[in-house]
Amino acid sequence: MKLSVRILDIDEHITDFHLSANPDGTEWKQSETEYAGPDFLLIFYVEPATLKIKDIKKGPNICSTDIELRQQFSELLFEESIARDITEKEGFDNALESETENFEKFNPYNPKLIRVDQKNFSIFQINQMIQNGDIDLTPDFQRHFVWNDITRKSRLIESLLLRIPLPVFYFAQDEEGLFQVVDGVQRLTVIHSFINNEFRLKNLEYLSECEGKWYNNPSFSKDSSLNNMYIRRIDQSQLFINIIDPQTPSKVKYDIFKRINTGGKALNNQEIRNCLAVPRTRTLLRSLSQSEEFLTATKGSISPVRMADEELILRFIAFYLIDTGNSTIKEYRGGMDEVLDETVNILNTAPAEIFSSIRKNFIIAMTNSYSIFGDNTFRKVRNINKSLFLGLSRVLRKYSCREVDTWNKKSIQSALQQEIESNYEFSNALSMATNDARNIFIVYQALQSIIKNNIS
């Protein structure tokens, strides 16, 4: 957690203090700062259950008032609490992934490379493109987000019948000319569904003569469908589409996606990556997430709804490629989201042997992890800990399953538990700023030592 603090050091100025909590979350203090010593002491004492700040202890060179510190810290604590809740729903423990280090973004792009073309298509054309497979209406990341409210669906169709323009749609076109829907897939799904006579209009606001009508359903009497005037009005309605050109560099595409992706069902970072992944990259991630070894090691506890399972696997792949020298990133220095974005780009053009090697090493890592830790695999307490997942999978992929079968597994289990309980730096690295480059290194080194020191 990063807190802006006014301090006195020759003169008064504002600097950032990076705070981390003790294991039970009752005490927050500076983790790393150039301003050490009692004069720059800053500690918050917190009641974890209520997030109430019980007390603040600060040194004489901390100029920020208690009120300023309380207000800022309370807001940050609340934001992190929300992040924890979302993380737990996905099946992970409540470790915080924020990064304390300032990382240098690699390979910045030229804004002049942004290319988005504006085109109009009639609904008739769009429907034909969907039927022909030119538009993918069921991308993996959107399958769980179909409108179910009949009133909402009917009012969308009513807007077309009233000739009210719909908000702009965003498509991404691939090298083969096929389209992924970036923004607007729910609206297109409703329109396509209505044209396919999958629902009747209900609870319309203005067009009472269209109430209860199908689009054009031959299974019922002609009176039960819209009249030809309204059918033509739907077919001829123009949709405004912004199309992201396939020649646009991947980093530019990611930025465009994140900037336009602000709707009520905004895509998360992994869903955006999936949209920009080529089919074989998607297939790789999906197949690994559905593999028996992964589901056994995680006890099937990672939610696939928002692709949390595939992002976790992508972390393994990213560091596997870095560790084996097959990544454009030579060393992890922070910026997890950017690293995962780049990993998808690498996979999109990687040769088949890289995919085969990834599969083999991932399966070995999952098998070995479960062989040692059983139902507690990747768990610090109850839920999956992402740092343990990444660290253990990086270490254990290097050993054959036959070799691991001969190890003293209880000794390794005890050593890990003791390290968590007695090594504050290690325990903190599993729980706070877990995407920080230093913390990832701490976890990896500690786990590597535990395994090496307990092999028999």
C-alpha positions in Angstrom: 0.0 0.0 0.0 1.4 3.4 -1.0 0.7 6.4 1.3 1.6 10.0 0.5 3.2 11.6 3.6 4.5 15.1 4.4 7.9 14.8 6.0 10.6 17.2 7.3 14.0 16.4 5.8 16.1 19.6 5.4 12.8 21.1 4.2 9.2 19.9 4.2 8.1 17.9 1.2 5.8 15.0 0.2 7.1 11.4 -0.3 5.6 8.0 -0.7 5.7 5.5 2.2 5.1 1.8 1.2 3.2 0.1 4.0 2.8 -3.6 4.7 0.9 -5.4 7.4 2.0 -8.0 9.9 0.5 -11.5 9.4 -2.7 -10.8 11.3 -3.3 -7.4 9.7 -3.3 -5.5 13.1 -0.2 -3.4 12.4 0.9 -1.6 9.2 4.3 0.1 8.9 6.9 1.1 6.3 8.2 -1.9 4.3 10.9 -0.2 2.3 11.9 3.5 2.5 15.0 5.6 2.4 13.6 7.4 5.5 14.4 5.0 8.3 14.9 5.4 12.0 12.7 6.7 14.8 12.3 10.2 13.4 10.4 8.8 10.4 8.5 6.1 12.2 4.9 5.6 11.0 2.7 2.7 12.3 -1.0 2.2 12.0 -2.8 0.0 14.5 -5.9 -1.6 12.9 -8.8 -3.7 13.9 -8.9 -6.1 10.9 -12.5 -7.2 11.3 -13.9 -3.6 11.2 -11.0 -1.9 9.4 -11.1 0.6 12.3 -7.8 2.6 12.9 -7.2 2.2 16.6 -4.0 4.3 16.9 -1.2 6.0 14.9 2.4 6.2 16.0 4.6 8.6 14.1 8.0 10.1 14.5 8.7 13.8 14.9 9.7 14.3 11.3 6.3 13.1 10.0 4.5 16.4 9.3 1.1 15.0 8.0 -1.6 15.4 10.6 -3.3 12.4 12.2 -6.6 13.4 10.4 -4.8 13.5 7.0 -3.2 10.1 7.7 -6.4 8.5 9.0 -8.4 9.7 6.0 -5.9 8.6 3.4 -5.1 5.3 5.0 -8.8 4.5 5.6 -9.6 4.9 1.9 -6.7 2.7 0.8 -7.6 0.1 3.4 -11.2 0.0 2.1 -10.0 -0.3 -1.5 -7.8 -3.2 -0.5 -10.6 -4.9 1.4 -12.8 -4.8 -1.7 -9.9 -6.3 -3.7 -9.6 -9.1 -1.2 -13.3 -9.9 -1.4 -13.1 -10.2 -5.2 -10.0 -12.4 -4.9 -11.7 -14.7 -2.5 -14.7 -15.2 -4.7 -12.4 -16.3 -7.5 -11.0 -19.0 -5.2 -7.7 -17.3 -4.0 -6.6 -16.2 -0.6 -6.7 -12.6 0.3 -3.1 -11.7 -0.5 -2.7 -8.2 -2.0 -1.1 -8.1 -5.5 -0.1 -4.4 -5.6 3.5 -3.6 -6.4 5.7 -1.4 -4.3 8.4 -1.0 -6.9 8.4 1.5 -9.8 8.9 -0.7 -12.9 10.1 0.5 -16.2 7.6 -0.2 -19.0 9.3 -2.1 -21.8 9.0 -1.3 -25.5 6.7 1.7 -25.3 4.7 2.2 -28.6 4.3 5.1 -30.9 0.8 6.6 -30.6 0.8 7.1 -34.4 0.5 3.4 -34.8 -3.1 3.4 -33.4 -5.4 2.5 -36.3 -9.2 2.2 -35.7 -11.5 2.3 -38.8 -15.1 3.4 -38.6 -17.7 1.4 -40.6 -21.4 1.0 -40.7 -23.2 -2.3 -41.2 -26.9 -3.0 -41.4 -28.3 -5.5 -38.9 -29.1 -7.8 -41.9 -25.4 -7.8 -42.8 -24.3 -8.3 -39.2 -26.7 -11.3 -38.8 -25.3 -12.9 -42.0 -21.8 -12.4 -40.7 -22.7 -14.1 -37.4 -24.3 -17.0 -39.2 -21.3 -17.4 -41.5 -18.9 -17.4 -38.6 -17.3 -14.1 -39.5 -18.2 -12.6 -36.2 -17.6 -14.6 -33.0 -20.6 -13.9 -30.7 -19.6 -16.4 -28.1 -16.0 -15.6 -27.1 -14.9 -17.5 -24.0 -14.8 -14.4 -21.8 -18.4 -13.4 -22.6 -20.3 -16.7 -22.3 -21.3 -16.0 -18.8 -22.7 -12.5 -19.5 -25.9 -12.9 -21.5 -28.8 -10.7 -20.7 -31.6 -12.7 -19.1 -34.0 -9.8 -18.4 -36.8 -10.1 -21.0 -37.8 -6.4 -20.5 -34.2 -5.2 -21.0 -33.9 -7.3 -24.2 -37.3 -6.2 -25.5 -36.5 -2.5 -24.9 -33.3 -2.8 -26.9 -35.3 -4.2 -29.9 -37.9 -1.4 -29.3 -35.1 1.1 -29.7 -34.4 -0.3 -33.1 -38.1 -0.2 -34.0 -38.1 3.5 -32.9 -35.0 4.2 -35.0 -33.0 5.2 -32.0 -29.3 4.7 -32.8 -27.5 2.3 -30.6 -24.1 3.2 -28.9 -21.1 2.4 -31.0 -19.7 -1.2 -31.1 -16.0 -2.1 -31.1 -14.7 -5.1 -33.1 -11.1 -6.4 -33.4 -10.3 -7.9 -36.8 -7.7 -10.7 -37.1 -5.3 -11.5 -40.0 -7.9 -13.8 -41.5 -10.6 -11.1 -41.6 -12.6 -12.6 -38.7 -14.1 -10.3 -36.0 -14.0 -10.5 -32.2 -16.5 -8.3 -30.5 -14.7 -6.2 -27.9 -17.6 -4.0 -26.8 -21.3 -4.8 -27.5 -21.5 -8.6 -27.5 -24.5 -8.6 -25.2 -26.4 -6.2 -27.5 -25.5 -8.2 -30.6 -26.5 -11.4 -28.9 -29.9 -10.0 -28.1 -30.5 -8.8 -31.6 -29.3 -12.1 -33.1 -31.5 -14.0 -30.7 -34.6 -12.0 -31.5 -34.1 -12.5 -35.3 -33.8 -16.2 -34.6 -37.2 -16.1 -32.9 -35.8 -17.1 -29.5 -38.0 -14.7 -27.6 -41.1 -12.4 -28.0 -41.2 -8.8 -27.1 -42.6 -8.0 -23.7 -43.1 -4.9 -21.5 -42.5 -2.4 -24.3 -42.7 1.2 -23.4 -44.1 2.8 -26.6 -45.0 0.3 -29.3 -48.0 -1.5 -27.9 -48.8 -2.9 -31.3 -45.6 -4.9 -31.1 -46.2 -6.3 -27.7 -45.9 -10.1 -27.6 -44.6 -10.3 -31.2 -41.9 -12.6 -32.6 -39.5 -11.3 -35.2 -40.9 -13.6 -37.9 -41.9 -17.0 -36.5 -43.4 -19.4 -39.1 -44.4 -21.8 -36.3 -47.2 -19.4 -35.3 -49.8 -17.4 -37.1 -48.7 -14.4 -39.1 -50.3 -12.1 -36.6 -48.0 -13.3 -33.9 -45.0 -11.8 -35.7 -44.0 -8.2 -36.5 -45.4 -6.8 -39.7 -43.1 -6.4 -42.7 -42.6 -2.7 -42.0 -41.0 -3.3 -38.6 -39.0 -6.3 -39.9 -37.5 -4.1 -42.6 -36.8 -1.4 -40.1 -34.8 -3.9 -38.0 -33.0 -5.4 -41.0 -32.0 -2.0 -42.4 -30.9 -0.4 -39.1 -27.3 0.7 -39.3 -24.9 -0.2 -36.5 -21.8 2.0 -36.0 -18.7 -0.1 -35.7 -15.2 0.9 -34.7 -12.8 -1.8 -36.1 -9.3 -2.2 -34.6 -7.1 -3.0 -37.6 -5.2 -6.3 -37.5 -2.0 -4.5 -38.4 -2.2 -2.5 -35.2 0.6 -3.6 -32.8 -0.5 -5.8 -29.9 0.6 -3.3 -27.2 -1.6 -0.7 -28.9 -4.5 -3.1 -29.0 -4.2 -3.8 -25.3 -4.3 -0.1 -24.6 -7.3 0.5 -26.8 -9.2 -2.3 -25.2 -8.5 -1.1 -21.7 -9.5 2.5 -22.6 -12.8 1.6 -24.3 -13.7 -1.2 -21.9 -15.7 0.8 -19.3 -19.2 -0.7 -19.6 -21.3 -2.4 -16.9 -19.7 -5.7 -17.6 -16.2 -4.4 -18.2 -13.7 -7.1 -19.2 -10.9 -7.8 -16.8 -7.3 -8.0 -18.0 -7.3 -11.7 -18.7 -10.5 -11.5 -20.7 -8.9 -8.8 -22.8 -5.8 -11.0 -23.3 -8.1 -13.8 -24.4 -9.7 -11.5 -27.0 -6.3 -10.7 -28.4 -5.0 -14.3 -28.3 -5.0 -16.4 -31.4 -7.1 -19.6 -31.3 -4.2 -22.0 -30.4 -3.1 -19.8 -27.5 -6.7 -19.8 -26.2 -6.8 -23.5 -26.6 -3.6 -24.0 -24.7 -4.8 -22.0 -21.7 -8.2 -23.6 -21.8 -6.9 -27.2 -22.0 -4.4 -26.6 -19.1 -7.2 -25.1 -17.0 -9.3 -28.2 -17.6 -6.5 -30.7 -17.2 -7.0 -33.3 -14.5 -3.6 -32.4 -12.9 -4.5 -28.7 -12.5 -8.0 -29.5 -11.2 -6.7 -32.1 -8.7 -3.9 -29.8 -7.4 -6.3 -26.9 -6.9 -9.2 -29.1 -5.9 -11.2 -27.3 -8.7 -11.5 -24.3 -6.5 -10.4 -21.6 -8.9 -13.4 -20.0 -10.6 -13.4 -20.1 -14.4 -16.1 -17.5 -14.8 -13.8 -14.5 -15.2 -10.9 -16.6 -16.4 -9.1 -16.4 -13.0 -7.9 -20.0 -13.6 -6.4 -19.2 -17.0 -4.6 -16.1 -15.7 -3.0 -18.1 -12.9 -1.8 -20.6 -15.5 -0.5 -17.7 -17.7 1.7 -16.6 -14.8 3.3 -20.0 -14.7 3.9 -19.8 -18.5 5.3 -16.3 -18.3 7.9 -17.3 -15.7 8.6 -20.6 -17.4 9.5 -18.7 -20.6 11.6 -16.2 -18.7 13.4 -18.9 -16.7 14.2 -20.9 -19.9 15.3 -17.9 -21.9 12.3 -18.2 -24.3 10.8 -14.8 -23.5 11.5 -11.3 -24.8 11.6 -10.4 -21.1 15.0 -11.3 -19.7 14.2 -10.7 -16.1 11.0 -9.9 -14.1 11.3 -6.4 -12.7 7.6 -5.8 -11.8 4.6 -4.9 -13.9 2.8 -8.2 -13.8 0.0 -7.2 -16.1 2.4 -6.0 -18.8 4.4 -9.2 -18.5 1.3 -11.3 -18.9 0.2 -9.2 -21.9 3.6 -9.7 -23.5 3.5 -13.5 -22.8 0.3 -13.8 -24.8 2.0 -12.0 -27.7 4.9 -14.4 -27.5 2.5 -17.4 -27.4 0.7 -16.1 -30.5 3.7 -16.7 -32.6 5.6 -19.4 -30.7 6.5 -22.6 -32.4 4.7 -25.9 -31.6 7.7 -27.2 -29.6 7.3 -24.4 -27.1 3.6 -25.3 -26.6 4.6 -28.9 -26.1 7.3 -28.0 -23.6 4.9 -25.7 -21.7 2.3 -28.5 -21.4 4.8 -31.1 -20.3 6.4 -28.8 -17.6 3.0 -27.6 -16.3 1.7 -31.1 -15.9 4.9 -32.1 -14.1 4.6 -29.1 -11.8 1.0 -29.8 -10.9 1.6 -33.5 -10.4 4.6 -33.0 -8.2 3.0 -30.2 -6.1 0.0 -32.4 -5.3 2.2 -35.4 -4.7 4.0 -33.5 -1.9 1.2 -31.3 -0.4 -2.0 -33.1 -1.2 -5.2 -31.2 -0.4 -3.0 -28.3 1.0 -1.3 -27.7 -2.3 -0.6 -24.0 -3.0 -2.4 -23.0 0.2 -1.0 -20.8 3.0 -4.3 -21.2 4.9 -7.6 -22.1 3.2 -7.7 -20.8 -0.3 -5.1 -20.9 -3.1 -2.2 -18.5 -2.7 -1.0 -17.2 -6.1 2.6 -16.7 -4.9 2.8 -20.3 -3.6 1.3 -21.5 -6.9 3.9 -19.6 -9.0 6.9 -20.4 -6.7 6.2 -24.1 -6.2 5.4 -24.7 -9.9 8.6 -22.9 -11.0 10.7 -25.1 -8.6 8.9 -28.4 -8.9 8.7 -28.5 -12.7 12.4 -29.2 -12.7 12.1 -32.6 -11.0 10.7 -35.8 -12.5 7.6 -37.3 -10.9 9.5 -40.5 -10.3 12.1 -38.7 -8.3 9.6 -36.7 -6.3 7.9 -40.0 -5.3 11.0 -40.9 -3.3 11.2 -37.7 -1.2 10.3 -37.3 2.4 7.2 -35.3 1.8 6.2 -34.8 5.5 9.6 -33.1 6.0 9.0 -30.7 3.1 5.5 -29.9 4.4 6.8 -29.2 7.9 9.6 -27.1 6.5 7.2 -24.9 4.5 4.9 -24.4 7.5 7.8 -23.5 9.7 9.1 -21.0 7.1 5.6 -19.4 7.0 5.4 -19.1 10.8 8.9 -18.1 11.6 10.2 -16.1 8.6 8.3 -12.7 8.6 9.9 -11.6 5.3 8.7 -14.8 3.5 5.3 -14.8 5.1 4.8 -11.1 4.2 6.0 -11.8 0.6 3.2 -14.3 0.3 0.6 -11.8 1.5 1.5 -8.2 0.6 2.6 -6.7 -2.7 2.8 -10.2 -4.1 3.5 -9.0 -7.7 6.5 -7.0 -6.5 9.7 -8.3 -8.1 11.5 -8.5 -4.8 8.7 -10.5 -3.2 8.5 -12.9 -6.1 12.2 -13.5 -5.8 12.0 -14.0 -2.0 9.3 -16.6 -2.4 11.1 -18.4 -5.2 14.4 -18.5 -3.3 12.8 -19.7 -0.1 10.9 -22.5 -1.8 13.9 -23.6 -3.7 15.9 -23.8 -0.5 13.1 -25.7 1.3 13.0 -28.4 -1.5 16.8 -28.7 -1.8 17.3 -29.0 2.0 14.6 -31.6 2.5 15.2 -34.0 -0.4 16.0 -37.5 0.7 
